[in-house]
Amino acid sequence: MKITRIEVLRVAIPFSSGREKTPETQTDAYNAASPELTRMETLLVKISTDTGLHGWGEGFGHLCNPMTETALNGLVGRFFLGQHCPQSPQEIAALMQQAEINFHAFGRTGPVMFALSAIDIALWDLLAKARNQPLWQLLGAKRQKIGVYASLVSYGNHPQRVAAKVLSTYQAGFRAIKLHETDYPAIAAAREILPADAELMVDVNCPWSVEEAAEQAQALRSLNLGWLEEPVWPPDDLAGLADVRKQGTRIAAGENAAGVQGFVEHFEHGAIDIAQPSVSKVGGITAMLNVFALAKQYHIRVVPHCFYYGAGLMATAQLVATLDDSVSLEVPYIQWQENLYPQLNFAPHMLLPEMPGIGFEPAPSVIQKYLVSQHSLSLTAEAVHA
């Protein structure tokens, strides 16, 4: 089975989130939870083979998509085009390791690694399809039904708006909710309005110095958060992050870790309570499985990061099924103008599809309607049969 075609599709779908809309011109926001955004992008990769099978992947991310897209259309795509498809997890790992060695000069994180993550996801999708198994079965998962937690966009640190949104989310059945707010009054308002059986987490996206983060963590301790996510700038100040952890609020991080080795460094520094590998950033499913194994050795809980809605979300869902029942799938809790595939109609639980692969098959009509750009690399007929 040979890779004969690699298609790269950049798609942006408008969404609603129950917050005030901002003018369409104000879209240069660099965080996917930002109040300025009214549509969300996904960067999809479709790998086709000479057997007729195809696999889907998704690379990070959002407004960085043009750079990742360039890597996929260029050196990364050219490396994989014409390769024989791996026939086992070990063969996928070997091929991805060779690609990372080839491209190591371009960084252990960033657009090239995001592009490799997309390819890896697509290769696993192909492998599971070739074996006629859903990925969760191929990975040995014991559960098909997983919990889902609602990851909210930002409501501008407005306490009343935050409280109203978390309450409506709770009333929709979600018992774990994550905020993207940074001010104590907004976070406290959410905790106050939620019943005791609701878990509240907060992702602040690296805004504070170590000293500021320690003060915030101490102040938030009384709210009994599920975790405080990425409180320190820069995010790779792991000694500083370990100091913040000493304040008694559980600390989560890892979305911005530089590959699997980045998690080793998090674990060695004692910096986190919860590891958050992100499938479309860290190196795909292969890297995620390596992080899971390392976290088990270090006795660190893993709750994958997932603020995606394409193949990366469904790949993460399959991976979550391999973890213990307490781990739920993060989803961006917004409502798209049109769903790219059925599982985006979010509920507090998700039943993983029994279809072979990662369970992602987007609607062609939705892709075409919201397509930003499209590019493909293909083998010549002679190369296909060589």
C-alpha positions in Angstrom: 0.0 0.0 0.0 1.6 3.2 -1.2 0.8 6.9 -0.5 -0.3 8.3 -3.8 -1.9 11.6 -2.9 -1.8 14.1 0.0 -4.5 16.7 0.1 -4.4 19.7 2.5 -7.6 21.5 3.2 -8.0 24.7 5.3 -11.5 25.2 6.5 -13.1 28.0 8.6 -16.6 27.5 10.0 -18.6 30.3 11.7 -19.8 29.6 15.2 -22.0 31.0 18.0 -21.2 30.9 21.7 -23.8 33.0 23.4 -21.5 36.0 23.8 -21.7 39.4 22.2 -20.4 39.5 18.6 -17.5 41.7 17.7 -17.0 43.3 14.3 -15.8 40.9 11.6 -12.8 43.1 11.1 -11.5 42.3 14.5 -10.3 38.8 13.8 -6.5 39.0 14.4 -6.7 37.1 17.7 -4.1 34.5 18.5 -6.0 32.4 20.9 -8.9 30.2 19.7 -11.0 31.2 22.8 -10.7 34.9 22.1 -13.8 37.0 22.1 -12.7 38.5 18.8 -13.2 35.3 16.9 -16.5 34.4 15.1 -15.3 31.4 13.1 -12.8 28.6 13.9 -10.3 27.1 11.5 -9.3 23.5 11.0 -6.4 22.3 8.9 -7.2 18.8 7.5 -4.9 16.4 5.7 -6.3 13.5 3.6 -3.8 10.8 2.6 -4.9 8.5 -0.2 -3.4 5.2 -1.2 -3.2 3.0 -4.3 -5.6 0.6 -2.6 -8.4 3.2 -2.5 -8.2 3.7 1.3 -7.8 7.1 2.7 -6.9 8.5 6.2 -7.6 11.9 7.8 -5.4 14.0 10.0 -5.5 17.4 11.6 -2.6 19.8 12.3 -2.4 22.8 14.6 -3.5 25.3 14.4 -6.1 28.1 14.1 -4.5 31.4 12.9 -1.1 29.6 12.5 -2.6 27.3 9.9 -1.0 29.1 6.9 2.5 28.1 8.2 1.5 24.5 8.9 -0.2 24.4 5.6 3.0 25.5 3.9 5.0 22.8 5.6 2.4 20.1 4.5 2.4 21.4 0.9 6.2 21.5 0.9 8.9 19.5 2.6 6.7 17.4 4.9 4.2 16.3 2.2 7.0 15.5 -0.3 8.7 13.3 2.3 5.7 11.1 2.7 4.4 11.1 -0.8 5.3 7.8 -2.4 6.1 6.1 0.9 4.7 2.6 1.6 2.0 2.9 4.3 3.1 1.4 7.6 1.4 -1.9 8.4 1.9 -1.7 12.2 2.2 0.8 15.0 5.9 0.0 15.1 6.3 0.8 11.4 4.4 4.1 11.9 6.7 5.0 14.8 9.8 4.2 12.8 8.7 6.3 9.8 7.7 9.2 12.0 11.1 9.0 13.8 12.9 9.2 10.5 10.8 12.2 9.5 11.6 14.0 12.8 15.3 13.2 12.4 15.2 14.6 8.9 13.4 17.8 10.0 14.9 18.3 13.5 16.7 21.6 12.5 13.2 23.2 12.1 12.4 22.8 15.8 10.8 20.3 18.2 7.6 22.3 18.2 6.0 24.7 15.7 4.6 24.3 12.2 6.7 21.4 11.0 5.9 19.4 14.1 2.2 20.3 13.7 2.4 19.1 10.1 4.0 15.8 11.2 1.2 15.4 13.8 -1.4 15.6 11.1 0.4 13.0 9.0 0.8 10.6 11.9 -3.0 10.8 12.7 -3.8 10.0 9.1 -1.4 7.0 9.1 -3.1 5.6 12.2 -6.5 6.2 10.6 -5.3 4.2 7.5 -3.8 1.4 9.7 -7.1 0.9 11.6 -9.1 1.0 8.3 -6.7 -1.5 6.7 -7.4 -3.8 9.7 -11.1 -3.0 9.6 -11.2 -1.9 13.2 -12.1 1.3 15.0 -9.0 2.8 16.5 -10.2 2.4 20.0 -10.3 -1.3 19.5 -6.9 -1.4 17.8 -5.5 0.4 20.8 -7.0 -2.1 23.2 -9.5 0.3 24.8 -12.1 -1.3 27.0 -14.8 1.4 26.7 -16.7 2.7 23.7 -18.5 5.4 25.6 -16.5 8.3 27.0 -17.3 11.4 29.1 -17.1 14.9 27.5 -16.2 18.1 29.3 -17.1 21.5 28.0 -14.3 23.9 27.3 -15.8 27.4 27.0 -14.5 30.3 25.0 -13.7 33.5 26.8 -16.4 35.8 28.0 -14.1 38.7 28.6 -13.8 38.2 32.4 -17.3 39.5 32.8 -18.6 37.8 36.0 -22.3 37.8 35.1 -21.8 36.5 31.6 -19.4 33.8 32.8 -21.8 32.7 35.5 -24.8 32.6 33.1 -22.8 30.5 30.5 -21.5 28.0 33.0 -25.0 27.6 34.5 -26.6 26.9 31.1 -23.8 24.5 30.3 -24.4 22.7 33.6 -28.1 22.6 32.8 -27.3 21.0 29.5 -25.9 18.0 31.5 -22.1 18.8 31.6 -20.6 18.2 35.0 -17.0 19.3 34.1 -16.5 22.8 32.7 -13.4 24.7 31.8 -13.1 28.5 31.6 -10.7 30.7 29.7 -10.9 33.6 32.1 -8.0 35.2 34.1 -9.7 37.4 36.7 -10.6 36.1 40.1 -14.1 37.6 40.2 -15.1 35.9 37.0 -13.8 32.5 38.1 -15.3 32.9 41.6 -18.7 33.8 40.0 -18.6 30.6 38.0 -17.7 28.5 41.1 -20.4 30.2 43.2 -23.2 29.6 40.7 -22.3 25.9 40.0 -23.6 23.1 42.2 -21.2 21.2 44.3 -21.1 18.2 41.9 -19.7 20.3 39.0 -15.9 20.3 38.4 -14.5 23.7 37.3 -11.1 24.1 35.6 -9.4 27.2 34.4 -7.1 27.7 31.4 -5.3 31.1 31.6 -2.9 30.7 28.6 0.4 31.6 30.2 -0.2 35.3 31.3 1.7 35.6 34.6 5.2 35.7 36.0 6.1 33.0 38.5 5.4 35.4 41.4 2.1 36.6 39.9 1.1 33.0 39.2 1.9 31.9 42.7 -0.3 34.7 44.1 -3.1 33.7 41.8 -2.8 30.0 42.7 -2.9 30.8 46.3 -6.0 33.0 45.9 -7.8 30.3 43.8 -7.0 27.5 46.2 -10.3 28.1 48.1 -12.3 27.5 44.9 -11.1 23.9 44.7 -10.5 24.0 41.0 -10.0 20.8 39.1 -6.8 22.4 37.8 -5.2 25.7 36.9 -3.8 25.4 33.4 -0.7 27.0 32.1 -0.4 29.9 34.5 3.3 30.8 33.9 5.1 32.8 31.2 7.2 31.5 29.6 5.5 28.1 29.5 8.8 26.3 29.5 9.9 27.8 32.9 9.4 24.4 34.5 11.2 25.3 37.7 8.9 28.3 38.1 5.8 26.2 37.3 6.9 23.7 40.1 7.1 26.6 42.5 3.5 27.6 41.6 2.4 24.1 42.1 3.6 24.3 45.8 0.7 26.8 46.5 -1.7 23.9 46.6 -3.8 24.4 43.5 -3.5 21.5 41.0 -1.5 22.5 37.9 -2.0 21.3 34.4 0.2 21.9 31.4 1.8 20.3 28.3 -0.1 21.7 25.4 3.0 23.7 24.5 5.6 21.0 25.4 8.3 20.4 22.8 7.5 16.8 21.8 7.6 13.8 24.0 11.0 14.9 25.5 9.2 18.1 26.7 7.0 15.9 28.9 10.0 14.1 30.3 11.2 17.5 31.4 7.8 18.4 32.9 7.8 15.2 34.9 11.4 15.5 36.0 10.8 19.0 37.4 7.7 17.9 39.3 6.0 20.8 37.5 2.5 19.4 37.0 -0.3 17.4 38.5 -2.0 16.8 35.1 -0.3 16.3 31.8 -2.0 17.6 28.7 -0.5 16.3 25.4 -2.2 17.7 22.3 -2.5 15.3 19.4 -2.2 17.8 16.7 0.8 19.5 18.2 3.0 16.9 20.0 3.6 14.5 17.1 0.2 12.7 16.6 -1.1 9.5 18.0 2.4 7.9 18.2 3.7 10.7 20.4 0.5 10.7 22.6 0.9 7.0 23.3 4.5 7.6 24.3 3.4 10.4 26.7 0.8 8.1 28.2 3.4 5.5 28.9 5.8 8.0 30.5 3.1 9.6 32.6 2.3 6.2 34.0 5.9 5.7 35.0 5.9 9.1 36.8 2.4 8.6 38.3 1.1 11.7 36.6 -2.6 11.9 35.5 -3.1 12.5 31.8 -6.1 14.5 30.4 -5.4 15.3 26.8 -5.8 18.9 25.5 -8.2 19.2 22.6 -9.5 22.5 21.4 -10.0 21.2 17.8 -13.1 20.1 15.9 -11.6 18.0 13.0 -9.7 14.7 12.8 -7.7 15.8 15.9 -10.8 15.8 18.0 -11.8 12.3 16.9 -8.3 11.0 17.3 -8.2 12.4 20.9 -11.6 10.8 21.6 -10.2 7.4 20.6 -7.1 7.9 22.8 -9.3 9.0 25.8 -11.0 5.7 25.6 -7.7 4.0 26.5 -7.4 6.0 29.7 -9.3 5.4 32.9 -13.0 6.3 33.3 -12.3 9.5 35.1 -10.7 11.1 32.0 -13.1 12.9 29.7 -12.7 14.4 26.2 -12.2 18.2 26.0 -14.4 19.8 23.3 -14.7 23.5 22.3 -18.2 24.1 23.6 -19.5 26.2 20.8 -22.2 25.7 18.2 -21.1 25.7 14.5 -23.2 27.2 11.8 -23.0 23.7 10.2 -21.6 20.5 11.7 -18.6 19.1 9.8 -19.6 15.6 11.0 -22.2 14.2 13.4 -20.1 14.0 16.6 -19.9 17.8 16.8 -23.4 17.9 18.2 -21.9 17.7 21.7 -23.4 16.0 24.7 -22.0 15.0 28.1 -21.0 11.6 26.7 -19.9 10.4 23.3 -20.4 6.9 21.9 -17.4 6.3 19.7 -18.2 5.1 16.2 -17.8 1.5 15.2 -16.6 2.5 11.8 -13.0 1.6 11.1 -10.4 4.2 11.7 -10.6 7.3 13.9 -14.3 7.8 13.2 -13.9 11.0 11.2 -15.5 11.4 7.8 -16.4 15.1 7.1 -19.3 16.2 5.0 -17.9 17.2 1.5 -20.6 19.9 1.1 -19.6 21.5 4.4 -15.9 21.5 3.5 -16.6 23.0 0.1 -18.8 25.7 1.6 -16.3 26.9 4.1 -13.1 26.1 2.3 -10.3 28.7 2.6 -7.7 26.9 0.6 -6.8 23.5 -0.9 -3.7 22.0 -2.2 -2.7 18.5 -3.2 0.5 16.5 -4.0 0.1 13.5 -6.2 2.3 10.8 -7.7 2.5 10.4 -11.4 0.9 7.2 -12.9 4.4 5.9 -13.5 5.5 6.4 -9.9 2.3 4.8 -8.6 3.2 1.5 -10.4 6.9 1.7 -9.8 
